[in-house]
Amino acid sequence: MSTSHLTTLAGSATDVGAHRDNNEDSFAIAGTLHVVADGMGGHEAGEVASRLCARTISYAPLFTRPGGMSDEELAAYALELEAEGEAADEAEARGLLRRRRQGTTALNRQIMRTLEKLREIIGEADEKIKDVLNQRAGTTVTGAWLTNIGDQDMWFIFNVGDSRTYRLVRNDEYEPEDANLSLSGASVEGLHLEQVTVDHSEVQYLVDTGQITALEALTHPRRNVITRALGTGNYWEPDFWVIPAREGDRLMMCSDGLSGELSHQYMARVLATVQHPQDAADVLQMAALRAGGRDNITVVVADAITEETAQKNAELLKELTQTQQNRLVDRSEDFEAKHTATVEQESFNDERRLMREYGE
């Protein structure tokens, strides 16, 4: 199996907006995990709910291991792959009419196990919010985790509520009939912006059932009413998507304070043309403020890059930020350090003894 996998380079921005007194949004970036939560419940309560959600999820040990697997599970998965390969070889040798899908079944089983663990972590966040706030507040949450199972790199994307995850998709990958879009994608220099997640909201339900159009949903009076949330005691079941990852992928997670202010086409153009994810996040946040900033605004942009690229970026950053003191520390082995203290100076001097000998 390959030992080189993808990692992420991310940028983030959050703002209270132009009309709110406090910021009820929270976000977290932990390794290759990226989370955005949008709290609700009034002053302080919504802020606490979203923060509890983001921290509970991002602190989970699951996200520090490939595919969330322990050493024992990794060994068991390797044995599963080996057994499937041997079974496929035997079937092919005997001339049986069987599709050769080595690794696919074991991979799917492991994906389902990882999803169940992820669901349990989101459930823990739900319980913590309920315990602390007594169901007085709740939060939406969406996130994307880049990981690998064996030699397969993939995105695990999750969502509860109306915070969203988007993905830039190359035109040759784009299939409009299969895309979960509230609005049609905008073509930008060979790319489409796909809304991966589906809102858990009243207007999304009305769109899905054909009662209103996606355009009408943008101005519908109940566009802010959501049907799933964490911490409220109501239905919170998350939706999941598992997408193969490859170098150059760009994902964006945001609260509705951003997606509600900016058009699909504008977000697509920024994400397709602004190179660094931090710059893209900053541009999107400022654009949402200029568009009105009626709600809290939070955005996280994550790029899939190789580990080699990540190492080069780290070395470049070190070089750009290095000071004269840093250089001296790096060269500390080149300098000879002589110990000049005497035995008397090294001995411990009791404070009471010093007071007796030299005190007033």
Rosetta blueprint (number, residue, H / E / L):
1 M L
2 S L
3 T L
4 S L
5 H L
6 L E
7 T E
8 T E
9 L E
10 A E
11 G E
12 S E
13 A E
14 T E
15 D E
16 V L
17 G L
18 A L
19 H L
20 R L
21 D L
22 N L
23 N L
24 E L
25 D E
26 S E
27 F E
28 A E
29 I E
30 A E
31 G L
32 T L
33 L E
34 H E
35 V E
36 V E
37 A E
38 D E
39 G E
40 M E
41 G L
42 G L
43 H L
44 E L
45 A H
46 G H
47 E H
48 V H
49 A H
50 S H
51 R H
52 L H
53 C H
54 A H
55 R H
56 T H
57 I H
58 S H
59 Y L
60 A L
61 P H
62 L H
63 F H
64 T H
65 R L
66 P H
67 G H
68 G H
69 M L
70 S L
71 D H
72 E H
73 E H
74 L H
75 A H
76 A H
77 Y H
78 A H
79 L H
80 E H
81 L H
82 E H
83 A H
84 E H
85 G H
86 E H
87 A H
88 A H
89 D H
90 E H
91 A H
92 E H
93 A H
94 R L
95 G L
96 L L
97 L L
98 R L
99 R L
100 R L
101 R L
102 Q L
103 G L
104 T H
105 T H
106 A H
107 L H
108 N H
109 R H
110 Q H
111 I H
112 M H
113 R H
114 T H
115 L H
116 E H
117 K H
118 L H
119 R H
120 E H
121 I H
122 I H
123 G H
124 E H
125 A H
126 D H
127 E H
128 K H
129 I H
130 K H
131 D H
132 V H
133 L H
134 N L
135 Q L
136 R L
137 A L
138 G E
139 T E
140 T E
141 V E
142 T E
143 G E
144 A E
145 W E
146 L E
147 T E
148 N E
149 I E
150 G L
151 D L
152 Q E
153 D E
154 M E
155 W E
156 F E
157 I E
158 F E
159 N E
160 V E
161 G L
162 D L
163 S L
164 R E
165 T E
166 Y E
167 R E
168 L E
169 V E
170 R E
171 N L
172 D L
173 E L
174 Y L
175 E L
176 P H
177 E H
178 D H
179 A L
180 N L
181 L L
182 S L
183 L L
184 S L
185 G L
186 A L
187 S E
188 V E
189 E L
190 G L
191 L E
192 H E
193 L E
194 E E
195 Q E
196 V L
197 T L
198 V L
199 D L
200 H L
201 S E
202 E H
203 V H
204 Q H
205 Y H
206 L H
207 V H
208 D H
209 T L
210 G L
211 Q L
212 I L
213 T L
214 A H
215 L H
216 E H
217 A H
218 L L
219 T L
220 H L
221 P L
222 R L
223 R L
224 N L
225 V L
226 I E
227 T L
228 R L
229 A L
230 L E
231 G L
232 T L
233 G L
234 N L
235 Y L
236 W L
237 E L
238 P L
239 D E
240 F E
241 W E
242 V E
243 I E
244 P E
245 A L
246 R L
247 E L
248 G L
249 D L
250 R E
251 L E
252 M E
253 M E
254 C E
255 S L
256 D H
257 G H
258 L H
259 S H
260 G L
261 E L
262 L L
263 S L
264 H H
265 Q H
266 Y H
267 M H
268 A H
269 R H
270 V H
271 L H
272 A H
273 T H
274 V L
275 Q L
276 H L
277 P H
278 Q H
279 D H
280 A H
281 A H
282 D H
283 V H
284 L H
285 Q H
286 M H
287 A H
288 A H
289 L H
290 R H
291 A L
292 G L
293 G L
294 R L
295 D L
296 N L
297 I E
298 T E
299 V E
300 V E
301 V E
302 A E
303 D E
304 A E
305 I E
306 T E
307 E H
308 E H
309 T H
310 A H
311 Q H
312 K H
313 N H
314 A H
315 E H
316 L H
317 L H
318 K H
319 E H
320 L H
321 T H
322 Q L
323 T L
324 Q H
325 Q H
326 N H
327 R H
328 L H
329 V H
330 D H
331 R L
332 S H
333 E H
334 D H
335 F L
336 E L
337 A L
338 K L
339 H L
340 T L
341 A L
342 T L
343 V H
344 E H
345 Q H
346 E H
347 S L
348 F L
349 N L
350 D L
351 E H
352 R H
353 R H
354 L H
355 M H
356 R H
357 E H
358 Y H
359 G L
360 E L
